[in-house]
Amino acid sequence: MNGSSNSGRMAVPEAKDAMNRFKQEVASEIGVPLKEGYNGELTSKQAGSIGGEMVRKMIMKQEQEMSK
């Protein structure tokens, strides 16, 4: 590793808006009150549940694509 952090950077910057919409959709589905901008009032559990559910959905979609 080169010591620099890629945290917060997207591999495909053009996908940023779509990922934000996806995050909002997932948060709504699981009942986490996510809003635009700073969400410092969310617990770690709430924030983590959004990311975890996003990953589960992405893996499921990829598995479906691979099974075709």
MARZAZA-217397 format. One line per 8 residues: for each residue x, y, z of N, C-alpha, C. Coordinates in nm, 4 decimals. Example, Ala and Ser with C-alpha at 12.3 -4.5 7.8 and 13.67 -1.06 7.14 Angstrom:
1.3190/-0.5690/0.7800/1.2300/-0.4500/0.7800/1.3200/-0.3300/0.7800 ~ 1.2850/-0.2250/0.7080/1.3670/-0.1060/0.7140/1.2900/0.0030/0.7870
This chain:
0.0832/-0.1184/0.0000/0.0000/0.0000/0.0000/0.0873/0.1244/0.0000 ~ 0.0425/0.2293/-0.0647/0.1254/0.3482/-0.0761/0.1024/0.4499/0.0344 ~ 0.0131/0.4199/0.1312/-0.0077/0.5112/0.2424/-0.1170/0.6129/0.2192 ~ -0.1617/0.6298/0.0961/-0.2703/0.7243/0.0717/-0.4039/0.6523/0.0843 ~ -0.5048/0.7281/0.1185/-0.6365/0.6685/0.1406/-0.7283/0.6953/0.0233 ~ -0.8034/0.5932/-0.0178/-0.9034/0.6087/-0.1225/-1.0434/0.6175/-0.0637 ~ -1.0517/0.6335/0.0658/-1.1809/0.6397/0.1326/-1.2633/0.7548/0.0756 ~ -1.3853/0.7228/0.0362/-1.4733/0.8258/-0.0171/-1.4589/0.8491/-0.1663
-1.3605/0.7883/-0.2274/-1.3416/0.8048/-0.3714/-1.4053/0.6885/-0.4444 ~ -1.4684/0.7195/-0.5549/-1.5334/0.6155/-0.6333/-1.4423/0.5724/-0.7468 ~ -1.4438/0.4435/-0.7753/-1.3647/0.3909/-0.8860/-1.4169/0.4454/-1.0183 ~ -1.5491/0.4675/-1.0259/-1.6122/0.5227/-1.1460/-1.6901/0.6473/-1.1028 ~ -1.6260/0.7637/-1.1060/-1.6903/0.8860/-1.0578/-1.8251/0.9157/-1.1231 ~ -1.8444/0.8716/-1.2469/-1.9706/0.8970/-1.3172/-2.0879/0.8244/-1.2505 ~ -2.0600/0.7269/-1.1665/-2.1653/0.6490/-1.1004/-2.2081/0.7098/-0.9666 ~ -2.1507/0.8229/-0.9296/-2.1766/0.8821/-0.7980/-2.3249/0.9092/-0.7741
-2.3930/0.9705/-0.8691/-2.5350/1.0012/-0.8512/-2.6182/0.8743/-0.8365 ~ -2.5888/0.7747/-0.9173/-2.6630/0.6483/-0.9089/-2.6389/0.5811/-0.7740 ~ -2.5170/0.5841/-0.7245/-2.4873/0.5240/-0.5943/-2.5577/0.5987/-0.4819 ~ -2.5647/0.7303/-0.4919/-2.6364/0.8083/-0.3909/-2.7851/0.7747/-0.3909 ~ -2.8432/0.7587/-0.5096/-2.9845/0.7193/-0.5177/-3.0047/0.5801/-0.4583 ~ -2.9127/0.4899/-0.4883/-2.9189/0.3539/-0.4360/-2.9117/0.3558/-0.2832 ~ -2.8202/0.4361/-0.2295/-2.8050/0.4471/-0.0845/-2.9335/0.4996/-0.0202 ~ -2.9938/0.6025/-0.0808/-3.1192/0.6576/-0.0289/-3.2302/0.5525/-0.0320
-3.2370/0.4766/-0.1415/-3.3383/0.3720/-0.1577/-3.3227/0.2642/-0.0505 ~ -3.2004/0.2190/-0.0292/-3.1747/0.1156/0.0707/-3.2075/0.1671/0.2105 ~ -3.1657/0.2881/0.2411/-3.1939/0.3456/0.3732/-3.3447/0.3522/0.3979 ~ -3.4179/0.3935/0.2974/-3.5630/0.4009/0.3096/-3.6228/0.2620/0.3333 ~ -3.5749/0.1631/0.2586/-3.6251/0.0255/0.2716/-3.6041/-0.0313/0.4111 ~ -3.4914/0.0026/0.4740/-3.4623/-0.0550/0.6055/-3.4974/0.0406/0.7198 ~ -3.5568/0.1542/0.6867/-3.6071/0.2450/0.7890/-3.5038/0.3323/0.8574 ~ -3.3940/0.3618/0.7892/-3.2913/0.4504/0.8448/-3.3148/0.5905/0.7887
-3.3266/0.6909/0.8772/-3.3569/0.8272/0.8325/-3.2369/0.8992/0.7722 ~ -3.1961/0.8576/0.6533/-3.0820/0.9175/0.5840/-3.1286/1.0418/0.5107 ~ -3.0509/1.1483/0.5209/-3.0848/1.2715/0.4496/-2.9650/1.3168/0.3677 ~ -2.9887/1.4118/0.2786/-2.8790/1.4672/0.1990/-2.7822/1.5387/0.2918 ~ -2.6544/1.5304/0.2626/-2.5542/1.6006/0.3413/-2.5096/1.5219/0.4630 ~ -2.4780/1.5944/0.5676/-2.4213/1.5357/0.6889/-2.5256/1.4546/0.7658 ~ -2.4882/1.3351/0.8075/-2.5774/1.2464/0.8826/-2.5123/1.2017/1.0129 ~ -2.4500/1.2949/1.0827/-2.3779/1.2640/1.2058/-2.4648/1.2123/1.3185
-2.5955/1.2317/1.3074/-2.6847/1.1848/1.4134/-2.7166/1.0358/1.4016 ~ -2.6780/0.9742/1.2914/-2.7002/0.8304/1.2762/-2.6039/0.7530/1.3656 ~ -2.6522/0.6423/1.4192/-2.5628/0.5571/1.4973/-2.4737/0.4794/1.4008 ~ -2.3673/0.4240/1.4542/-2.2791/0.3399/1.3720/-2.3565/0.2209/1.3183 ~ -2.4456/0.1672/1.4000/-2.5261/0.0524/1.3584/-2.6142/0.0892/1.2397 ~ -2.6785/0.2064/1.2450/-2.7643/0.2493/1.1347/-2.6835/0.2696/1.0075 ~ -2.5729/0.3419/1.0181/-2.4895/0.3691/0.9009/-2.4349/0.2390/0.8428 ~ -2.3904/0.1500/0.9286/-2.3371/0.0223/0.8825/-2.4420/-0.0651/0.8171
-2.5651/-0.0556/0.8670/-2.6712/-0.1377/0.8082/-2.7013/-0.0940/0.6652 ~ -2.6864/0.0337/0.6364/-2.7074/0.0821/0.4994/-2.6015/0.0213/0.4075 ~ -2.4761/0.0344/0.4454/-2.3674/-0.0206/0.3635/-2.3766/-0.1711/0.3491 ~ -2.4091/-0.2382/0.4577/-2.4207/-0.3838/0.4522/-2.5303/-0.4291/0.3583 ~ -2.6443/-0.3617/0.3643/-2.7553/-0.3987/0.2762/-2.7231/-0.3661/0.1306 ~ -2.6521/-0.2553/0.1076/-2.6105/-0.2226/-0.0291/-2.5222/-0.3334/-0.0853 ~ -2.4262/-0.3801/-0.0051/-2.3361/-0.4863/-0.0502/-2.4145/-0.6141/-0.0775 ~ -2.5069/-0.6511/0.0124/-2.5878/-0.7720/-0.0095/-2.6637/-0.7639/-0.1408
-2.7235/-0.6475/-0.1689/-2.8008/-0.6312/-0.2925/-2.7104/-0.6379/-0.4155 ~ -2.5920/-0.5765/-0.4067/-2.5003/-0.5799/-0.5208/-2.4507/-0.7218/-0.5472 ~ -2.4205/-0.7957/-0.4406/-2.3762/-0.9344/-0.4578/-2.4875/-1.0183/-0.5182 ~ -2.6090/-1.0014/-0.4692/-2.7223/-1.0772/-0.5222/-2.7412/-1.0496/-0.6711 ~ -2.7321/-0.9229/-0.7105/-2.7474/-0.8874/-0.8515/-2.6371/-0.9505/-0.9366 ~ -2.5154/-0.9470/-0.8870/-2.4033/-1.0060/-0.9612/-2.4192/-1.1570/-0.9716 ~ -2.4626/-1.2228/-0.8656/-2.4848/-1.3666/-0.8708/-2.5926/-1.4024/-0.9745 ~ -2.6976/-1.3208/-0.9797/-2.8025/-1.3436/-1.0794/-2.7471/-1.3283/-1.2206
-2.6651/-1.2267/-1.2417/-2.6040/-1.2054/-1.3734/-2.5120/-1.3215/-1.4105 ~ -2.4381/-1.3722/-1.3154/-2.3431/-1.4803/-1.3427/-2.4142/-1.6130/-1.3685 ~ -2.5350/-1.6277/-1.3183/-2.6068/-1.7530/-1.3367/-2.6798/-1.7605/-1.4704 ~ -2.6797/-1.6522/-1.5452/-2.7469/-1.6485/-1.6766/-2.6636/-1.7168/-1.7816
